[in-house]
Amino acid sequence: MIELGKGGQREIQDVLLTRYACYLVVQNGDTSKPEVAFAQTYFAVQTRKQELIEKRLLEVVRVNAREKLSKSEKKLSGII
């Protein structure tokens, strides 16, 4: 049940949203409501975590490429 104007009530059906839909709803929600403020913080933290993970993965790829290049240069140097 939800409260309507003039003390009325109405029953509403639950709705399932995707994570992206939740994100869009929360980004456009009223931040004075604690649930909306909490959800915005949640998505901000999750976004930052994902950024850090992606950065770390790129660093691993870069280090692996440097090691491969170093081995190739050593092998080539030995041949010359």
C-alpha positions as a Markdown table, in Angstrom:
| # | Residue | x | y | z |
|---|---|---|---|---|
| 1 | Met | 0.0 | 0.0 | 0.0 |
| 2 | Ile | 1.1 | 3.5 | -0.8 |
| 3 | Glu | -0.2 | 6.7 | 0.7 |
| 4 | Leu | -2.0 | 9.1 | -1.7 |
| 5 | Gly | -3.1 | 12.6 | -1.2 |
| 6 | Lys | -5.9 | 13.3 | 1.3 |
| 7 | Gly | -5.1 | 10.1 | 3.3 |
| 8 | Gly | -6.0 | 7.6 | 0.5 |
| 9 | Gln | -4.2 | 4.4 | 0.0 |
| 10 | Arg | -3.6 | 2.3 | -3.1 |
| 11 | Glu | -2.0 | -1.1 | -3.5 |
| 12 | Ile | 0.7 | -1.3 | -6.1 |
| 13 | Gln | 2.4 | -4.2 | -7.8 |
| 14 | Asp | 6.1 | -4.9 | -7.2 |
| 15 | Val | 8.4 | -4.3 | -10.2 |
| 16 | Leu | 11.7 | -5.9 | -10.9 |
| 17 | Leu | 14.4 | -3.6 | -12.4 |
| 18 | Thr | 17.7 | -4.4 | -13.9 |
| 19 | Arg | 20.8 | -2.9 | -12.3 |
| 20 | Tyr | 21.0 | -0.3 | -15.0 |
| 21 | Ala | 17.4 | 0.7 | -14.6 |
| 22 | Cys | 17.9 | 1.1 | -10.9 |
| 23 | Tyr | 20.9 | 3.3 | -11.6 |
| 24 | Leu | 18.9 | 5.5 | -13.9 |
| 25 | Val | 16.0 | 5.8 | -11.4 |
| 26 | Val | 18.4 | 6.6 | -8.6 |
| 27 | Gln | 20.4 | 9.2 | -10.5 |
| 28 | Asn | 17.2 | 11.1 | -11.2 |
| 29 | Gly | 15.7 | 10.6 | -7.7 |
| 30 | Asp | 15.2 | 13.0 | -4.8 |
| 31 | Thr | 18.5 | 12.9 | -2.7 |
| 32 | Ser | 16.6 | 14.1 | 0.4 |
| 33 | Lys | 15.2 | 10.6 | 0.6 |
| 34 | Pro | 17.6 | 8.3 | 2.5 |
| 35 | Glu | 17.0 | 5.4 | 0.2 |
| 36 | Val | 17.9 | 7.4 | -2.9 |
| 37 | Ala | 21.0 | 8.9 | -1.2 |
| 38 | Phe | 22.2 | 5.5 | -0.1 |
| 39 | Ala | 21.7 | 4.0 | -3.6 |
| 40 | Gln | 23.6 | 6.9 | -5.2 |
| 41 | Thr | 26.5 | 6.3 | -2.9 |
| 42 | Tyr | 26.3 | 2.6 | -3.6 |
| 43 | Phe | 26.5 | 3.2 | -7.4 |
| 44 | Ala | 29.3 | 5.7 | -6.9 |
| 45 | Val | 31.4 | 3.2 | -4.9 |
| 46 | Gln | 30.7 | 0.4 | -7.4 |
| 47 | Thr | 31.7 | 2.6 | -10.3 |
| 48 | Arg | 35.0 | 3.5 | -8.6 |
| 49 | Lys | 35.7 | -0.2 | -7.8 |
| 50 | Gln | 35.2 | -1.0 | -11.5 |
| 51 | Glu | 37.5 | 1.8 | -12.6 |
| 52 | Leu | 40.2 | 0.5 | -10.3 |
| 53 | Ile | 39.8 | -3.1 | -11.5 |
| 54 | Glu | 40.0 | -2.0 | -15.2 |
| 55 | Lys | 43.1 | 0.1 | -14.4 |
| 56 | Arg | 44.8 | -2.9 | -12.7 |
| 57 | Leu | 44.0 | -5.2 | -15.6 |
| 58 | Leu | 45.5 | -2.7 | -18.1 |
| 59 | Glu | 48.6 | -2.5 | -15.9 |
| 60 | Val | 48.9 | -6.4 | -15.9 |
| 61 | Val | 48.6 | -6.4 | -19.7 |
| 62 | Arg | 51.2 | -3.7 | -20.0 |
| 63 | Val | 53.7 | -5.5 | -17.7 |
| 64 | Asn | 53.2 | -8.8 | -19.6 |
| 65 | Ala | 53.8 | -7.0 | -22.9 |
| 66 | Arg | 57.0 | -5.5 | -21.5 |
| 67 | Glu | 58.2 | -8.9 | -20.3 |
| 68 | Lys | 57.5 | -10.4 | -23.7 |
| 69 | Leu | 59.4 | -7.6 | -25.4 |
| 70 | Ser | 62.3 | -7.9 | -23.0 |
| 71 | Lys | 62.6 | -11.7 | -23.7 |
| 72 | Ser | 62.4 | -11.1 | -27.5 |
| 73 | Glu | 65.1 | -8.4 | -27.3 |
| 74 | Lys | 67.4 | -10.7 | -25.3 |
| 75 | Lys | 66.9 | -13.6 | -27.7 |
| 76 | Leu | 67.5 | -11.3 | -30.7 |
| 77 | Ser | 70.6 | -9.8 | -29.0 |
| 78 | Gly | 71.9 | -13.4 | -28.4 |
| 79 | Ile | 71.4 | -14.2 | -32.1 |
| 80 | Ile | 73.3 | -11.1 | -33.2 |
